[in-house]
Amino acid sequence: MRTEYTPFADSLFCRASLAASRLSRCSPYAALLVGALIIGACHNCGTRPAPSEPNTAPAASGRLKGAAFGHGPPAKSHPQAALEDATLTPTEMSLFDGKTLGHWQITDFGGQGKVYVKDGVLFLEQGNDMTGVTWAGPLVRMSYEITLDAMRVSGSDFFCGLTFPVNKDHCSLILGGWGGSVCGLSNIDYYDAANNETTRVVSFENGRWYHVRLRVTPNRIQAWLDQEEEPLVDMDITGRKIDTRIEVDLSQPLGIATWQTAGAIRNIRLQKLAD
């Protein structure tokens, strides 16, 4: 604290001194009392603290003030919690971005046609005999659904041979084989889609998109075509032998192939189901 000079103290001292000189003529005790008052007044007036310096620091932004009262952005989570969140597997994922092959690799069947991506579509040109792609990314082997759109561009045989895992085994959903109309699972107890109880006949049109949904759960394989409520395939596989035909073994564990046919695939997605 510093002492500051004030004109008010001088004027008060002068007026009090004049009053004391007048009182001293009347009573010495009154003069002493006035003198004590003068000393106290001078002390209080002469030692008032100087005004504080103005605060030149910038005011806190509204964002910071809001955060202090719980209205700003939420606090960062604990590092361990963030690490755990980062390792969670999504229940649904896209397997095809419509721009590149990504994790899909061209299957070396020998004699395969050209494989390329254009306008969000994966094209499999007609081969001699098979053309296809095989998935080399993360894989779910049980309790899942795969959905995709498939089209026969040209040709007269299967335009979507979808090979998929069933735990440690593999199977194929065939659409439009054996002359263009046979559908089913290959293989069940060593019998292919044309020769087991999953055989179905569907009249497919070239140049038309078909929506395919495949579900694999413990002891059951199901498949739907377009928006039909009744499954195209509904197979209880308890105690059954599940495998693939030798021609599509290179599509394992997950792949899509055509037979002497040009096909197109888009919107490939996988969803993990609750056990």
C-alpha positions, -999 to 999 in steps of 0.1 A, spaced: 0 0 0 13 35 -8 5 68 7 -13 93 -16 -14 131 -12 -49 145 -10 -59 182 -9 -88 172 12 -65 164 42 -48 199 40 -81 218 40 -93 197 69 -61 203 89 -64 241 84 -100 243 95 -94 221 125 -63 241 135 -83 273 134 -110 258 155 -84 245 181 -69 280 184 -103 294 192 -112 267 217 -78 271 235 -88 305 245 -118 289 263 -106 255 275 -72 238 272 -90 204 274 -111 211 244 -81 221 225 -64 187 232 -95 169 221 -96 187 188 -59 181 183 -64 143 186 -92 144 161 -70 163 137 -42 137 139 -67 108 133 -83 125 103 -50 132 87 -39 96 92 -70 82 76 -70 106 47 -33 105 40 -30 67 39 -59 57 16 -48 30 -8 -42 40 -44 -68 28 -69 -59 -5 -84 -44 -8 -119 -70 -15 -146 -73 -52 -156 -60 -54 -192 -62 -92 -195 -86 -103 -222 -119 -117 -210 -123 -155 -212 -142 -166 -243 -178 -177 -240 -167 -213 -248 -143 -215 -219 -168 -199 -195 -195 -222 -206 -172 -252 -201 -165 -241 -166 -203 -243 -158 -209 -275 -177 -224 -259 -208 -194 -262 -231 -181 -293 -250 -181 -325 -229 -149 -335 -212 -127 -359 -229 -133 -395 -220 -108 -416 -200 -79 -428 -222 -87 -464 -214 -124 -460 -223 -113 -445 -257 -90 -474 -263 -118 -499 -256 -142 -481 -279 -116 -481 -307 -114 -519 -306 -152 -525 -309 -163 -543 -340 -192 -526 -358 -223 -547 -362 -227 -536 -398 -202 -527 -424 -199 -521 -461 -178 -546 -480 -176 -525 -512 -171 -487 -514 -182 -485 -551 -148 -469 -560 -121 -496 -557 -118 -533 -551 -107 -526 -516 -102 -560 -498 -115 -579 -528 -89 -597 -549 -94 -610 -584 -97 -648 -581 -72 -666 -603 -95 -693 -617 -76 -693 -650 -94 -680 -680 -113 -654 -660 -127 -623 -676 -119 -587 -668 -128 -574 -633 -133 -537 -627 -153 -510 -608 -174 -484 -626 -201 -461 -614 -204 -478 -581 -207 -513 -596 -183 -542 -595 -183 -558 -630 -173 -594 -636 -169 -600 -674 -176 -634 -689 -148 -658 -685 -139 -693 -696 -153 -706 -674 -153 -685 -642 -147 -649 -632 -148 -638 -596 -134 -619 -566 -124 -632 -531 -125 -613 -499 -92 -608 -481 -104 -585 -452 -118 -591 -417 -142 -620 -416 -172 -631 -396 -178 -669 -397 -211 -673 -379 -243 -654 -370 -243 -628 -398 -262 -615 -428 -248 -605 -462 -269 -584 -485 -261 -573 -521 -276 -565 -554 -267 -587 -583 -274 -585 -621 -268 -609 -650 -254 -586 -677 -251 -612 -704 -249 -650 -707 -271 -678 -696 -257 -693 -664 -252 -683 -628 -244 -646 -624 -240 -648 -586 -222 -677 -569 -218 -664 -534 -194 -685 -514 -195 -679 -476 -182 -693 -443 -203 -716 -420 -180 -718 -389 -150 -737 -402 -168 -749 -433 -179 -732 -465 -209 -732 -488 -222 -715 -519 -255 -698 -528 -260 -703 -565 -284 -680 -585 -293 -689 -621 -271 -719 -627 -276 -750 -650 -290 -731 -680 -299 -699 -662 -327 -707 -637 -315 -731 -609 -309 -717 -574 -298 -734 -542 -269 -743 -519 -238 -762 -530 -230 -785 -514 -253 -803 -489 -241 -838 -481 -219 -836 -512 -249 -828 -535 -249 -795 -554 -277 -769 -558 -292 -789 -587 -295 -821 -568 -305 -814 -531 -336 -803 -513 -326 -766 -516 -332 -766 -554 -354 -738 -567 -362 -726 -602 -364 -689 -609 -367 -671 -642 -341 -643 -642 -340 -614 -666 -307 -600 -680 -301 -564 -672 -323 -564 -640 -310 -559 -604 -320 -586 -578 -316 -580 -541 -300 -609 -523 -300 -615 -485 -282 -644 -470 -284 -653 -433 -261 -678 -415 -269 -688 -380 -261 -719 -359 -277 -749 -376 -295 -729 -403 -288 -712 -436 -315 -689 -452 -316 -668 -483 -342 -643 -497 -345 -629 -532 -358 -593 -537 -384 -585 -510 -401 -618 -509 -412 -628 -474 -408 -665 -481 -372 -676 -481 -357 -688 -514 -336 -712 -492 -343 -723 -456 -321 -752 -447 -316 -768 -413 -280 -780 -414 -279 -798 -381 -257 -829 -387 -253 -822 -424 -221 -821 -444 -214 -786 -457 -189 -779 -484 -183 -763 -519 -179 -777 -554 -143 -780 -564 -147 -753 -591 -153 -726 -565 -129 -737 -538 -107 -706 -547 -137 -684 -536 -132 -695 -500 -137 -681 -474 -159 -654 -489 -162 -648 -526 -185 -640 -556 -182 -656 -590 -200 -661 -623 -199 -691 -648 -196 -683 -685 -217 -652 -677 -211 -615 -673 -224 -602 -640 -225 -570 -619 -225 -566 -581 -232 -536 -559 -241 -526 -523 -224 -555 -506 -229 -553 -468 -224 -575 -438 -242 -574 -405 -232 -593 -374 -262 -608 -357 -266 -615 -320 -257 -650 -310 
